[in-house]
Amino acid sequence: MDSLDEDKIWWRILSPGEQQRIGFARILINRPSVAFLDESTSSVDEGLEFALYTLIREQLPECTLFQRGSPQHLNRLHSHH
């Protein structure tokens, strides 16, 4: 944790799944009204993928999500396809 303030090439240090988790954390922290997601959960398992989208829906119900590459099992979390 001490190295978070250091300048590093984080995309080389963090795994793709870790980078995707950080992307969702940024959405939750910044609370945008619109978020564009492109293959945003391609490196996490199906359970975590569902949990991340559910968390966004619960915490930011007014946020409009534009999702590209959404797997079929996430369709129930989207109002339009």
C-alpha positions as CSV (number, residue, x, y, z in Angstrom):
1,M,0.0,0.0,0.0
2,D,2.9,2.4,0.5
3,S,3.6,2.5,-3.2
4,L,0.2,3.8,-4.3
5,D,1.6,7.4,-4.3
6,E,4.6,6.5,-6.4
7,D,4.7,7.0,-10.1
8,K,4.7,3.6,-11.7
9,I,3.6,2.0,-14.9
10,W,0.5,0.4,-13.3
11,W,-0.8,-1.3,-16.4
12,R,2.4,-3.4,-16.3
13,I,2.1,-4.2,-12.6
14,L,-1.6,-4.8,-12.2
15,S,-3.3,-7.8,-13.9
16,P,-6.1,-7.1,-16.4
17,G,-8.7,-8.2,-13.8
18,E,-7.2,-5.8,-11.2
19,Q,-7.3,-3.0,-13.7
20,Q,-11.0,-3.7,-14.4
21,R,-11.8,-3.7,-10.7
22,I,-10.2,-0.3,-10.4
23,G,-12.3,0.9,-13.3
24,F,-15.5,0.0,-11.4
25,A,-14.1,1.6,-8.2
26,R,-13.5,4.8,-10.2
27,I,-17.2,4.7,-11.4
28,L,-18.4,4.3,-7.8
29,I,-16.1,7.1,-6.5
30,N,-16.8,9.6,-9.3
31,R,-20.5,8.9,-9.5
32,P,-21.0,9.8,-13.2
33,S,-24.4,10.1,-14.7
34,V,-23.2,8.2,-17.8
35,A,-20.5,5.5,-18.1
36,F,-19.2,3.8,-21.2
37,L,-17.9,0.3,-20.6
38,D,-16.1,-1.7,-23.3
39,E,-15.3,-5.3,-22.4
40,S,-15.1,-4.0,-18.8
41,T,-15.3,-7.5,-17.2
42,S,-13.6,-9.7,-19.7
43,S,-10.8,-10.6,-17.2
44,V,-12.9,-11.5,-14.2
45,D,-15.0,-14.5,-13.4
46,E,-18.8,-14.6,-14.0
47,G,-19.6,-14.2,-10.2
48,L,-17.5,-11.1,-9.8
49,E,-18.8,-9.7,-13.1
50,F,-22.4,-10.0,-11.8
51,A,-21.4,-8.6,-8.4
52,L,-19.7,-5.5,-10.0
53,Y,-22.7,-4.7,-12.2
54,T,-25.1,-5.3,-9.4
55,L,-23.1,-2.9,-7.2
56,I,-23.2,-0.2,-9.8
57,R,-26.9,-0.7,-10.2
58,E,-27.6,-0.5,-6.5
59,Q,-25.2,2.4,-5.7
60,L,-25.8,4.5,-8.8
61,P,-29.4,3.7,-10.0
62,E,-29.5,6.9,-12.1
63,C,-26.3,6.2,-13.9
64,T,-26.8,5.3,-17.6
65,L,-24.4,2.4,-18.6
66,F,-23.5,1.8,-22.2
67,Q,-22.0,-1.7,-22.3
68,R,-20.2,-3.2,-25.2
69,G,-19.6,-6.9,-25.2
70,S,-21.9,-7.8,-22.4
71,P,-22.4,-11.5,-21.9
72,Q,-25.9,-12.9,-22.1
73,H,-26.1,-13.7,-18.4
74,L,-25.9,-9.9,-17.7
75,N,-28.9,-9.1,-19.8
76,R,-31.2,-9.0,-16.8
77,L,-29.2,-6.1,-15.4
78,H,-29.8,-3.9,-18.5
79,S,-33.1,-2.2,-19.4
80,H,-32.3,-1.9,-23.1
81,H,-30.4,-4.1,-25.6
